[in-house]
Amino acid sequence: MPNEEEVSNLFRLWHVGGDREFVAIVAEAETLEEIRKVKRRPDWRYQITHRGTPIDEATGYPILTLPGQDLTAKE
């Protein structure tokens, strides 16, 4: 059984609802390129996450999830 850290490093493709709520995990992969190749239903909306953070599929960069959030700030 993989440990928690190994699982958290995966890219996940999520089926999302109309209000962008996460419905279910569709697929997991180790790279963004692999997750982009997953076949998708045309009538569903999707979101990719990496380590639990939503990312932009085209760029692979995190999506701003909070108004005014500074992604360059050190945590």
Sequence and secondary structure as in RCSB ss.txt:
>XXXX:A:sequence
MPNEEEVSNLFRLWHVGGDREFVAIVAEAETLEEIRKVKRRPDWRYQITHRGTPIDEATGYPILTLPGQDLTAKE
>XXXX:A:secstr
   HHHHHTSEEEEEE TTS EEEEEEEESSHHHHHTS   TTSEEEEEETTEEE TTT  B   STT  TTS  
